[in-house]
Amino acid sequence: MSDSALTTATAINPVAPEPESVSVAAESGASAGLVTSFFEWFGNLGIFTWQVMKAAVTPPFEGRELIRQLDDVGSKSLPLVALAGAAVGVVLSMEVRASMTRFGATSLLPSAIVFSIVQEMGPTITGLVVSGRVGAGIGAELASMKVTEQIDAMEASAVNPYRLLAATRIVACVLMLPLLTVAADACGIFMGWLAQTLVAPISLHQFIESGFRGSTLSDFLPPTFKTAVFGLIIGLIASYQGMSTRGGAEGVGRAATNSVVLASLFVILADVVLVKLILVVFH
């Protein structure tokens, strides 16, 4: 076959691309799509945050709705938070006692329990429990209002949904998380003492006095108030996921799931940053 005929045949029947090159191109396109979606999500979240901030500082203020959300976020989460704190106190007491006994440092057991609960375990457990209960509730509630066009009806009635629905829930989470953390810490310390006194009897007064000996407010206030940042994260992400949902009942379930997963993830990541910041500023 002549060169001209071969060139003509190749033009008519081009060589098919190799399967490996096709799969590599598809994976590259999928990776680029994920990166784009990642930055697009953060951009939309930033726009949503700005809209909520503007709505929160402009009158009229939704005082009645804020009080209702304070009750929903605070008092209704208290039993779960207290139970989680108590369980952490018992487990921590048993684990720490085994370690302290091995090294002959049982006299430091109250301090180890108190510092562990107040500085890290109590705030983290509170943030995760509230992100599970409150985050799912806010995400599902606002998503159902979105898919049933109740939010659109509010806007048509000249009611700002960012002020009524999002800002009140976010502020309630910010205000209630530190108080819930104090409750979790108290339950954890009490149950830690109870677990300790069943093994080696010690009075509650002596346990608390020994546990807080040598400590200052700077050891306990920053870890407690860092949960206000957790509350901001939970309320903001859950409200955004709920108010931006699409797709009917399936979208409501997806919004609730994403609210819990993303809020819990960002609470853990924020805890890493805040712990380092507290160590730099207060120690």
ChimeraX attribute file (.defattr): number of C-alpha atoms within 10 A of each C-alpha:
attribute: neighborCount
match mode: 1-to-1
recipient: residues
	/A:1	5
	/A:2	7
	/A:3	8
	/A:4	9
	/A:5	10
	/A:6	11
	/A:7	11
	/A:8	12
	/A:9	11
	/A:10	11
	/A:11	10
	/A:12	9
	/A:13	9
	/A:14	9
	/A:15	8
	/A:16	6
	/A:17	8
	/A:18	8
	/A:19	9
	/A:20	9
	/A:21	10
	/A:22	11
	/A:23	11
	/A:24	11
	/A:25	12
	/A:26	12
	/A:27	12
	/A:28	12
	/A:29	11
	/A:30	12
	/A:31	12
	/A:32	12
	/A:33	11
	/A:34	12
	/A:35	11
	/A:36	11
	/A:37	12
	/A:38	11
	/A:39	11
	/A:40	12
	/A:41	12
	/A:42	11
	/A:43	12
	/A:44	13
	/A:45	17
	/A:46	13
	/A:47	12
	/A:48	19
	/A:49	19
	/A:50	12
	/A:51	15
	/A:52	24
	/A:53	15
	/A:54	12
	/A:55	19
	/A:56	20
	/A:57	11
	/A:58	9
	/A:59	8
	/A:60	11
	/A:61	15
	/A:62	14
	/A:63	11
	/A:64	11
	/A:65	17
	/A:66	19
	/A:67	14
	/A:68	14
	/A:69	20
	/A:70	21
	/A:71	14
	/A:72	18
	/A:73	27
	/A:74	21
	/A:75	13
	/A:76	13
	/A:77	19
	/A:78	20
	/A:79	14
	/A:80	17
	/A:81	26
	/A:82	22
	/A:83	15
	/A:84	19
	/A:85	29
	/A:86	23
	/A:87	17
	/A:88	23
	/A:89	31
	/A:90	21
	/A:91	15
	/A:92	23
	/A:93	24
	/A:94	15
	/A:95	12
	/A:96	18
	/A:97	24
	/A:98	14
	/A:99	13
	/A:100	15
	/A:101	12
	/A:102	10
	/A:103	9
	/A:104	11
	/A:105	11
	/A:106	15
	/A:107	13
	/A:108	14
	/A:109	22
	/A:110	25
	/A:111	19
	/A:112	18
	/A:113	27
	/A:114	27
	/A:115	19
	/A:116	17
	/A:117	25
	/A:118	23
	/A:119	18
	/A:120	16
	/A:121	23
	/A:122	33
	/A:123	27
	/A:124	23
	/A:125	19
	/A:126	30
	/A:127	28
	/A:128	22
	/A:129	17
	/A:130	29
	/A:131	29
	/A:132	19
	/A:133	15
	/A:134	26
	/A:135	35
	/A:136	24
	/A:137	20
	/A:138	31
	/A:139	29
	/A:140	27
	/A:141	19
	/A:142	26
	/A:143	32
	/A:144	23
	/A:145	17
	/A:146	22
	/A:147	20
	/A:148	13
	/A:149	11
	/A:150	15
	/A:151	21
	/A:152	14
	/A:153	14
	/A:154	13
	/A:155	12
	/A:156	10
	/A:157	9
	/A:158	8
	/A:159	13
	/A:160	16
	/A:161	18
	/A:162	23
	/A:163	23
	/A:164	21
	/A:165	21
	/A:166	27
	/A:167	27
	/A:168	24
	/A:169	29
	/A:170	26
	/A:171	19
	/A:172	24
	/A:173	30
	/A:174	23
	/A:175	19
	/A:176	23
	/A:177	27
	/A:178	24
	/A:179	18
	/A:180	27
	/A:181	29
	/A:182	20
	/A:183	21
	/A:184	31
	/A:185	32
	/A:186	20
	/A:187	24
	/A:188	30
	/A:189	31
	/A:190	20
	/A:191	21
	/A:192	27
	/A:193	27
	/A:194	20
	/A:195	19
	/A:196	21
	/A:197	14
	/A:198	9
	/A:199	10
	/A:200	9
	/A:201	11
	/A:202	13
	/A:203	11
	/A:204	14
	/A:205	10
	/A:206	11
	/A:207	23
	/A:208	16
	/A:209	13
	/A:210	16
	/A:211	20
	/A:212	16
	/A:213	11
	/A:214	9
	/A:215	11
	/A:216	9
	/A:217	7
	/A:218	12
	/A:219	18
	/A:220	15
	/A:221	13
	/A:222	18
	/A:223	23
	/A:224	22
	/A:225	18
	/A:226	21
	/A:227	29
	/A:228	23
	/A:229	20
	/A:230	29
	/A:231	30
	/A:232	21
	/A:233	24
	/A:234	32
	/A:235	28
	/A:236	26
	/A:237	25
	/A:238	34
	/A:239	31
	/A:240	25
	/A:241	27
	/A:242	32
	/A:243	25
	/A:244	17
	/A:245	23
	/A:246	17
	/A:247	12
	/A:248	14
	/A:249	14
	/A:250	10
	/A:251	20
	/A:252	24
	/A:253	19
	/A:254	19
	/A:255	30
	/A:256	25
	/A:257	19
	/A:258	19
	/A:259	30
	/A:260	26
	/A:261	17
	/A:262	18
	/A:263	28
	/A:264	23
	/A:265	14
	/A:266	15
	/A:267	21
	/A:268	16
	/A:269	11
	/A:270	16
	/A:271	21
	/A:272	11
	/A:273	10
	/A:274	17
	/A:275	15
	/A:276	10
	/A:277	13
	/A:278	15
	/A:279	11
	/A:280	9
	/A:281	9
	/A:282	9
	/A:283	8
